Amino acid sequence: MLCQDCNKKEANIHLTQIVNNEKVVLNLCKDCAEKRGFHSPFEQMPFPLAEIVSGMVGPAKTQKKGKRSTEDKPDIKCPSCGLTFSEFGQVGRLGCSECYRAFRSELTNLLRRIHGSAEHRGHVAESPTEDLKEFREDKRLRDELQQAIEDEDFEMAAELRDRIKELSLKAKGEVN
């Protein structure tokens, strides 16, 4: 989307204001926003995302009964860019779009720790991508699996488990 003022640069500042019960939206580039006197209060403030992430991604100090600690777990590596999950924890940035798939379960756990949930509840694009469709299918299957376990329908639970595993392998590109 181009800036509404100069029609040259990409609009990267989006302002929404309610004036007389009418919504007014401005989509401006940084230069035009500054010309109008809009400045971000966070512009000069450092945001230590890498430090926050590394504090949450770091290895677990204690080992829960019956579970391996993260220190015993092999470091996952993105097949596309080669970034490891521990490197992500140090840098605070993913290396490429494939990292989201490679680190999916770890990122889901991280989001749960940060937000209290890993489920998105905000705006969704009108035409969802294949990745979003796969994610929704995975979520639906996992919910059904949980219900099957609670209902003690173990045949259905085994079938759902296999479908989840197949979907996971498909997402990683290991199954056609």
C-alpha positions in Angstrom: 0.0 0.0 0.0 1.4 3.4 -1.0 1.5 6.4 1.2 -1.7 8.5 1.0 0.3 11.8 0.9 3.2 11.2 -1.5 2.0 8.2 -3.4 5.6 7.1 -3.8 6.8 5.2 -0.8 5.3 2.2 0.9 3.0 3.1 3.8 4.4 1.6 7.0 2.6 3.8 9.5 -1.1 3.2 9.9 -3.1 5.6 12.0 -6.7 5.2 13.0 -8.7 7.9 14.7 -12.3 8.4 15.5 -13.6 11.9 14.7 -17.3 12.7 15.3 -18.1 8.9 15.5 -16.5 8.4 12.1 -13.4 6.3 11.6 -10.5 8.1 9.8 -7.6 6.0 8.6 -4.2 7.4 7.5 -1.7 5.2 5.7 1.6 7.1 5.6 5.3 6.5 4.9 7.6 7.5 7.7 8.7 10.8 6.1 5.1 12.0 5.5 4.1 11.0 9.0 6.9 13.1 10.4 5.8 16.0 8.3 2.4 15.8 9.8 3.9 15.7 13.3 3.3 12.0 14.1 6.2 10.4 16.0 6.2 7.0 17.7 6.8 7.2 21.5 8.8 4.0 21.2 11.0 5.1 18.4 14.1 5.9 20.6 13.4 3.3 23.2 15.3 0.0 22.7 13.3 -3.1 22.8 15.4 -6.1 23.8 13.5 -8.8 22.1 16.5 -11.0 21.7 17.1 -10.9 25.5 13.5 -11.6 26.3 13.4 -14.6 23.9 16.8 -16.0 25.0 15.6 -15.9 28.6 12.5 -17.9 27.7 14.2 -20.2 25.2 17.2 -21.1 27.3 17.6 -24.7 28.6 15.4 -25.9 31.5 17.2 -26.0 34.8 15.1 -28.8 36.3 14.0 -32.1 35.0 10.4 -33.0 35.5 9.5 -36.5 36.6 9.4 -38.8 33.6 10.4 -36.1 31.1 13.7 -35.3 29.5 15.2 -31.8 30.1 15.8 -29.6 27.1 19.5 -30.1 27.6 19.0 -33.8 26.6 17.0 -32.8 23.5 18.9 -32.4 20.2 19.0 -28.9 18.8 16.5 -28.6 15.9 17.8 -27.1 12.7 15.9 -25.4 9.9 16.4 -27.3 6.7 16.3 -24.2 4.6 18.6 -21.7 6.3 20.4 -23.9 8.8 19.5 -21.8 11.9 19.2 -23.9 15.0 16.6 -23.2 17.7 19.3 -22.3 20.2 20.7 -19.7 17.8 17.2 -18.3 17.5 17.2 -18.0 21.3 20.4 -16.0 21.1 19.5 -13.8 18.2 15.7 -13.4 18.8 15.0 -13.6 15.0 14.1 -16.4 12.8 16.3 -16.9 9.7 13.6 -17.6 7.0 10.0 -18.5 6.5 10.7 -22.2 6.8 11.9 -21.7 10.4 8.2 -21.4 11.4 7.7 -24.9 10.3 10.9 -26.4 11.6 10.4 -24.9 15.1 6.6 -25.1 15.1 6.2 -27.0 18.4 8.9 -25.0 20.2 7.4 -21.7 19.0 4.0 -22.9 20.1 5.3 -23.5 23.6 7.1 -20.2 23.6 3.9 -18.3 22.6 2.0 -20.1 25.3 4.5 -18.9 27.9 4.4 -15.3 26.5 0.7 -14.9 25.8 -0.9 -17.6 27.8 -2.2 -19.2 24.6 -0.8 -20.2 21.2 -4.1 -19.7 19.5 -4.5 -16.6 17.3 -7.7 -14.7 18.1 -7.2 -11.6 15.9 -7.9 -10.7 12.3 -7.5 -13.4 9.7 -6.9 -12.7 6.0 -9.9 -13.2 3.7 -8.2 -16.0 1.7 -6.2 -18.2 4.1 -2.9 -19.6 2.9 -2.3 -23.4 2.7 -0.1 -23.1 5.9 -3.1 -21.6 7.8 -5.4 -24.3 6.5 -2.9 -27.0 7.6 -2.5 -25.3 11.0 -6.3 -25.2 11.5 -6.6 -28.9 10.4 -3.8 -29.8 12.9 -5.6 -27.9 15.7 -8.9 -29.5 14.9 -7.4 -33.0 14.9 -5.6 -32.4 18.2 -8.9 -31.1 19.8 -10.7 -34.2 18.5 -7.8 -36.4 19.8 -8.1 -34.9 23.2 -11.8 -35.5 23.3 -11.4 -39.1 22.1 -8.9 -39.7 24.9 -11.3 -38.2 27.5 -14.1 -40.4 26.1 -11.8 -43.4 26.2 -12.4 -44.0 22.5 -8.9 -45.4 21.9 -9.5 -46.6 18.4 -10.5 -43.2 17.3 -7.6 -41.7 19.3 -5.1 -43.9 17.5 -6.6 -43.0 14.1 -6.4 -39.3 14.9 -2.9 -39.7 16.2 -1.9 -41.2 12.9 -3.6 -38.4 10.9 -1.8 -35.8 13.0 1.5 -37.5 12.4 0.9 -37.7 8.6 -0.1 -34.0 8.5 3.1 -33.1 10.4 5.3 -35.1 8.1 3.5 -33.5 5.1 4.2 -30.1 6.5 7.9 -30.9 6.9 7.9 -32.1 3.3 8.7 -35.7 4.2 5.5 -37.2 2.7 3.8 -36.4 -0.6 
